[in-house]
Amino acid sequence: MLHLSADRQVNPNIVQTYIPNQPVKKGDEKGHFAFGGSIVVLLFEKNKIKFNQDLIENTAKGYETSIKMGEQFAEAL
């Protein structure tokens, strides 16, 4: 999985708190968003996860689905 924190070009709002080149464990804090238009992009290897059905259905209809921190959106295969 690749984790990418993206930010608006104007007024960046991502505060990085991790220490570069140091080991991390699942669930460790990497950083946080300040108020504003930031986004997290996750890229997965093909056929490694199965997205929840509501995401699949909403995407097919052109709808956005809100996912909150800690909320499950897929399962590992």
N, C-alpha and C positions, 0 to 999 in steps of 0.2 A: 504494500500500500504506500502511496505517496501522499503526504499531507502538504498542502500549499496554502499559506495564509495570504490572501489577496487584499489589496487596499485600493481605495480611490486615489487618483493621482493628486487631487487637491485635498489637503487636510488629512494626512495619514492618521490612522487610529489604532494601530496594532502596537502593543507594548510587549516586547520579547523579554521573558524572564529566565530562559534557560541559559546554561553555560555551554558555549560551543565546544565541540570535541569531547564532551563528557558523557558517560553512559546515562541512559534514561530507562525507566521502567514504565510499563503500561500504566496509564493514569497519572503520571507525573505532569506537573504544570509545565507548559511550553511558553505560555504568554497569555495575554488577554486583550480583548477589544475594549477600547474606550468608546464612548458614544459616537456613532457615525456609521457610514456605509462601508463596512468591511465584510468579507466573506471567507469561508473555508472551502477549499476544493479538495476532494479526496478522489484519488485514482486507484483502481483495483485491477489486478490481473484478470484477464478473461476467464470466466467459469470458476472463480474462487469465492464468490458471494452470491446470495440470492436476496434481492431487494424485497421489502415488505409489499404486500399486494396493494395497499392504499397508494404507495408511491407509483407503482406501475400504472394503476388505473387513472390517477390524477394526471400523470405525465401524458398519458395517451389522450386525455381530454384537453391538454394544454394548460392545466392548472398548476400552480405552485403549491407545495406542501411544506408547511413550517415544521422544522425539527428542532427541538430544544436540546440543550446540553444534557448528555446522559441518556437520551431517549434512543431506543433501538430503531434502526431503519433498515437493517439487513441482517442476514445470518451467514456465517462461514460455511462453505461446503467442504 
